[in-house]
Amino acid sequence: MNYNDLRDNLAARYSKYTQDLSELAKMASKSDIINPKLYEKYDVKRGLRDVNGNGVVCGLTEISEIQAFGKDENGNKIPMDGQLYYRGISIRDLVEGERGRRFAFEEASFLLLFGRLPTQAQLERFRQILADFRSLPPSFVRDIIMKAPSRDMMNMLARCVLSLYSYDPRPDDTSKRNVLRQSLQLIAQFPLLAVYSQKAFAYYHSDASLFIHKPQAELSTAENILYMLREDCKFTALEAEVLDLCLVLHAEHGGGNNSTFTTHVVTSSGTDTYSSVAASLGSLKGPKHGGANIKVCEMFDCIKENVPDFDRGKLKDFVAKILNKEAYDHSGLVYGMGHAVYSLSDPRADILKQFAEKLAEEKHKEEEYEMRKYVAQAAAELIAEKRRIYKGVSPNVDFYSGFVYDMLGLPRELYTPFFAVSRIVGWSAHRIEEITNGGKIIRPGYQAVAKHQPYVPIEQRVAEEK
């Protein structure tokens, strides 16, 4: 029985129990409803955020810092243009310092992992180590990636990562030296895992031709991604530069984001690197985290379909319909606008916007770029007016990253995996930091609110009315 037959057989078995599962789901829903007022009564910080939306401080880190608010002369908190620091160095300065001189992702990775900018000799050695690790075990592509390829690339990445455990001679050694070795291997291997998984998916599920290009030692991470992804292996210098920038901007974003916090939580249990990374991948897969740029792209597909002439008046009217839950997915959200932490601006979006404009010129998509700029402006005005958010609402990095990936011709199923290709650096740095400074397993408290009740013998139990 082949893969498709097995899947269809499993689907048939599931459909047999559809009614039973529906009834059980209703029962579970009733038993799991918690009165919202109890959160206030017990002062529970839902989502680990206070009433103002600020994250509850539960750890210390030297890896990165996010600044979204400043203080006036009276010490009052005021919104400010967002700042992001990698090991104390402004992301703006880091990007500007490397611009036009060399690819920056490897340098940013060295900075995040080791706490300092590398010398030329250290950078060359680091690149060589990544090049040496940029391969997969013998037959891994055939035995793991090509067999039963998943329709979801993030699940496929997680499966590959867990499978790599079996090929590691010291998988459970959590010493810093061994974890660093594992981290460097995964940083080097993630582009291969993502691209090859997509090729297998396209071959089995989209009837596309199958080709597997081996990475080239002399190419950077960004160049190798484009080289492996494209059938003719060709790309422009600007394409590689912009993709490299995306990798730098997504490499790290503080210890409190969902997937990085997952890294800290799982690492604190003492488990192996592969289990920790797989757990973080599961977090990043979520549409509220790593999948946001796909939602932005789908939203713009809807906008272009309904306002094909890009008329500004019609665009603003349609954005208003999205906000009023009358269009797109009826959620009332303009995806890519606003951020959980930043107030006036997201520095990553500010940087990427400049490069998106250059790439739009090369790809002859200037009109679409201008349309996105106007949608951002209109959305900010409408959100301030309708939601009474006056601190300012600006585009976040997802507003432009999906557009950049689209112009680069990247398949959408790879958008979130490429986030992981970059963020594995931050996860690795935080895992090492947790191992170095940890000791206690991370275990927050939950207040039990269920009423105590007696045990009832089965012959005396009565089913609830539907």
C-alpha positions, 0 to 999 in steps of 0.5 A, a space after each residue: 500500500 502506497 503513501 496516498 492509499 495509507 492516508 485515504 485509509 486513515 481518513 476513512 477510519 476517522 470519518 467512521 467516528 465523526 459523530 462520536 468525536 463531535 459529541 465528545 468535543 462538545 462535552 470537553 468544551 463545556 467542562 473547559 470553560 472558565 469564568 473570565 472574571 476569575 482571571 481578575 479575581 486571582 490577578 492572573 496575567 493571561 498570556 504572561 502579560 499585565 493589564 497594559 499588555 506588557 510582558 511579565 518579566 520572568 528571566 534575564 538575557 544578554 542576547 537581544 533587547 527590544 525598546 518600544 517606549 521611552 520616558 519624558 522629563 517627568 519619568 512618564 512612559 511615552 511611545 518611541 520609534 522601536 529599537 532592536 539590539 543584538 548583544 547591545 548593538 543596534 540592528 540598524 547599525 549592524 545592517 548599515 555596517 555590512 551593507 554592500 560589503 558582505 553578507 551579514 547573516 553569518 556575522 550576526 549569527 556569530 554575534 548572537 552566539 558568542 556575544 561579540 563581533 568577529 574579526 575577519 579571521 574569526 568570520 572566515 573560520 566561522 563560515 568554513 565551519 558552517 560550510 563543512 556542516 552544510 550537509 545531511 547524513 547519507 541517504 537522509 534525503 531519501 529515507 526521511 525527507 522523500 518518504 511520506 512528505 508532509 503537506 506542512 513544511 514546519 511539521 516536516 522540519 520538526 520531523 527531520 530535526 527529531 530524526 537527526 537525533 538518531 544520527 548524532 553520536 552524542 545526542 543527549 550530551 547537554 554540555 555547552 561544547 556539545 550543544 554548541 556543536 549541535 547548534 552549528 550543525 542545525 544552523 547549517 542544515 536548516 536551509 537544506 531541510 527546508 528547501 529539500 522538504 519543499 521539493 519533495 512536497 512539490 513533487 508528490 503533491 503539486 506534480 512538479 519536477 524533482 531536482 536536488 541541488 547540493 549547497 556550494 561551500 563558497 556561497 553564503 547562507 542566503 546565496 545557497 538558499 536561492 541556488 538550491 531552490 531554483 532549477 537553474 541555480 541563478 539569482 541576482 546580487 540584489 536578490 541575495 542581499 535582500 534575502 540575507 537581510 531577511 535572515 538577519 532581521 528574523 534571527 532573534 527577537 528577545 527571550 519573550 517571543 513564543 518560540 524562544 520562550 519555548 526554547 527556554 522552557 523545554 531546555 530547562 527540563 534538561 532535554 536534548 537539543 533536537 527535542 528543544 528545537 522541535 518544540 520551538 518549531 511547533 510554536 513558530 508554526 502557529 499563525 499568531 507567531 511565524 505564520 503571520 506573513 502568509 496571512 498578510 500575503 493572502 490578505 493582499 491577494 484579496 485586496 488586489 482581487 477586489 480593487 484591481 485598479 489600485 484606486 486609493 479611495 477604493 483601497 481605503 474603503 476596502 481596508 475599512 471593510 476588512 476592519 469592520 469584519 465585512 471582507 477577507 477572513 472577517 476577523 477585523 484584523 489588518 494583518 501586518 499592522 501593529 505589534 505586541 511590543 513595538 509602539 510607533 514603529 518596528 525597526 525591522 519593518 523600517 529597514 526591510 521597507 527600504 530594500 523592498 522598494 529596491 527589489 520592487 524596482 528590479 522586479 518591475 513591481 513599483 505599483 504594487 509596492 506603492 499600493 502596499 505603502 498606501 494600505 499601511 497609511 490608510 490602515 493606520 488612520 482607520 485603526 486609530 479612528 475606529 479602535 481609538 488607538 492613538 499611540 500609533 499603529 505602524 507596519 510590522 516586519 511581516 507586512 513587508 517580508 511576505 511581499 519580499 518573498 513573493 518578489 523572490 519567487 519563494 513558494 508560500 509554504 516556505 515562508 514560515 520555514 525560512 523564518 525558522 532557518 533564521 530563528 534557529 540562531 536565536 533559539 541556539 543562543 538562548 538554549 546555551 544561555 539557559 544551560 549556562 545560567 539555569 538550574 531550575 526547571 521553568 514551572 509557572 503556577 496555575 490557580 485551580 478553580 474547579 469545585 471539588 465533587 464526590 466520586 459517583 459509582 458508575 451505576 448511579 451516574 446520569 448522562 448530561 442532557 444535550 
